[in-house]
Amino acid sequence: MTEDLISDIRKRHEYDAMVTENLHFPEHHWKHTRVGLQAHNDRAALLAEVEKLRALNTRLRAQIAEYFREPATHPVEGT
């Protein structure tokens, strides 16, 4: 995910928070603001990024575990 997308999401939600503070019926703000309607897509994008990072984390942990399972071949590693 690019920093630009995260920055855009942050700006939209900051704007939405400002609008919500000024509404008389804030519980309805998701139905009336363009930003509120975009929030569902934002959540989907962020959740996809979280899943991608979790998969990367799992792969890296597996590589580290595999490295430490290998026998020590360097003289310094054996001490």
ChimeraX attribute file (.defattr): number of C-alpha atoms within 10 A of each C-alpha:
attribute: neighborCount
match mode: 1-to-1
recipient: residues
	/A:1	12
	/A:2	7
	/A:3	8
	/A:4	9
	/A:5	13
	/A:6	14
	/A:7	11
	/A:8	12
	/A:9	20
	/A:10	13
	/A:11	13
	/A:12	18
	/A:13	17
	/A:14	13
	/A:15	13
	/A:16	18
	/A:17	15
	/A:18	11
	/A:19	14
	/A:20	18
	/A:21	11
	/A:22	9
	/A:23	11
	/A:24	9
	/A:25	9
	/A:26	13
	/A:27	9
	/A:28	12
	/A:29	19
	/A:30	16
	/A:31	10
	/A:32	10
	/A:33	13
	/A:34	12
	/A:35	21
	/A:36	20
	/A:37	13
	/A:38	14
	/A:39	16
	/A:40	11
	/A:41	12
	/A:42	20
	/A:43	12
	/A:44	11
	/A:45	15
	/A:46	15
	/A:47	12
	/A:48	13
	/A:49	14
	/A:50	13
	/A:51	11
	/A:52	13
	/A:53	13
	/A:54	12
	/A:55	12
	/A:56	12
	/A:57	12
	/A:58	12
	/A:59	12
	/A:60	12
	/A:61	12
	/A:62	12
	/A:63	12
	/A:64	11
	/A:65	11
	/A:66	10
	/A:67	11
	/A:68	10
	/A:69	9
	/A:70	8
	/A:71	9
	/A:72	12
	/A:73	8
	/A:74	8
	/A:75	7
	/A:76	7
	/A:77	8
	/A:78	8
	/A:79	6
